[in-house]
Amino acid sequence: MPVSSCGLRRLELSVAEPESSVDFFAGVLGWTVIAEPGGSFSGWVGDRLAAQVVAGDRGWHVFFGGDGPRGLTEDSSVDGGRVLHGPWAPPPRHGEPCWVELMVEAPEDGFWTGELGWEVKPAVEDFVLFTSARHGEPRAVAGRLATSRARGWQPYFAVDDVVAACARVSGLDGRVLVEPMSVPTGLVASVEGPRGGSCVLLEAPAGWGGTWSG
């Protein structure tokens, strides 16, 4: 059994036009943008890396902290190094990742418990929490939703005001895919940049996972 992964190491967005995409997310989420070698960019909130944006067409890729680098599935990997975002990290600030959720039609929860040392806790219909006991009592580290609407890992970003953030999305030629609505995680909206990169905005989460952090 691997050492239980206690959270998110980093996020990477692969899109055709990384510079315009990182500018979009910086405008919505308030990132400080740094140009990296090779034409990629990183978005920061204070001293914490929010995401990297690179050239390509894969969309979001999720890197969990773990024992050693390796590929997983559903556009995810394990990456060595310090976990920046998760249930034992500082509370997420505006613009930071604050949750990740796997959306699949045919769940294979045993894969994730086997690869990442997680446990499964049923939450609501068609939804479970993956929990980690890496540093003591189990805490929610990720979610899994059984659905045919989408597929893969969906990143969530914290925002102070989800309605205002949606207005910024529209003003920057992005799309609001799902208008603000209350779900068990909190008040959310689903948005997408003009070059892709759909994600969920979560209003004022008290901790990693919004209400699941309690």
HUGIQUI-V122883 format. One record per pair of residues at least 24 apart in sequence whose C-alpha atoms are under 6 Angstrom apart, sorted by the first residue. I is the first residue (numbers start at 1). J is the second residue. D is the distance in Angstrom with one decimal. If there is no record, write none. Layout:
BEGIN
I|J|D, I|J|D
END
This chain:
BEGIN
2|117|5.4, 3|117|5.9, 4|116|5.5, 4|117|4.1, 4|118|5.8, 4|132|5.9, 4|134|5.4, 5|65|5.7, 5|66|5.3, 5|116|5.5, 6|132|5.8, 6|134|6.0, 7|64|5.9, 7|83|5.9, 7|85|5.9, 7|86|4.3, 7|141|5.8, 8|64|4.5, 8|65|5.8, 8|83|5.6, 8|85|5.0, 8|86|5.9, 9|63|5.5, 9|64|4.9, 9|65|4.8, 9|83|4.5, 9|84|5.4, 10|63|5.2, 11|51|4.8, 11|61|6.0, 11|62|5.0, 12|51|5.6, 12|52|4.7, 12|53|5.8, 12|60|5.7, 12|61|5.1, 13|53|4.7, 13|59|5.3, 13|60|4.4, 14|53|5.9, 14|54|4.9, 14|55|5.4, 14|56|4.7, 14|57|5.4, 14|58|5.3, 14|59|4.8, 15|55|5.2, 15|56|4.7, 15|57|4.8, 16|55|5.4, 16|56|5.3, 16|57|6.0, 18|53|5.6, 18|54|5.5, 18|55|5.6, 28|168|5.6, 29|95|4.4, 50|96|5.3, 59|197|5.8, 74|152|5.1, 86|208|5.6, 87|208|5.2, 91|207|4.8, 94|158|5.0, 94|159|4.6, 94|160|5.9, 95|157|5.8, 95|158|5.4, 95|159|6.0, 96|157|5.4, 96|158|5.6, 97|156|5.7, 97|157|4.4, 98|156|5.6, 98|157|5.3, 98|158|5.7, 98|208|5.1, 98|209|5.9, 99|156|5.0, 99|208|5.9, 99|209|4.9, 100|142|5.4, 100|154|5.6, 100|155|4.6, 100|156|5.8, 101|142|5.7, 101|143|4.5, 101|144|5.5, 101|153|5.5, 101|154|5.2, 102|144|4.6, 102|152|5.5, 102|153|4.3, 103|144|6.0, 103|145|4.9, 103|151|4.9, 103|152|5.3, 104|146|5.2, 104|147|5.7, 104|151|5.1, 105|146|5.3, 105|147|4.9, 105|148|5.0, 155|199|5.5, 156|199|6.0, 156|200|4.6, 156|201|5.6, 157|201|5.0, 157|202|6.0, 158|201|6.0, 158|202|5.0, 158|203|5.9, 159|202|6.0, 159|203|5.0, 159|204|5.9, 160|203|5.6, 160|204|5.1, 161|203|5.7, 162|203|5.3, 185|210|5.4, 185|211|5.2
END
